[in-house]
Amino acid sequence: MNVEFKAAGSRGEIWLYDQIGESFWGDGISAKTFQKELSALGRVTTLNVRINSPGGDVFDGLAIYNQLK
């Protein structure tokens, strides 16, 4: 999986370079996994999100969007 979550002080960074939603083979990131990783960042005031995804599941994408909002 090419997804990375980092936090340093009050700044956080997410690199999402994989498909949205988990595939049959376990590739990609589900909204549930994204939520766990996002919560693990702690209280950050600035969050940079870098996305280069080939697509995926629209429902997981919407859930991830709502988590970030």
Helices and strands as residue ranges (DSSP letters): E 3-8, E 11-16, H 31-40, E 46-51, H 58-68
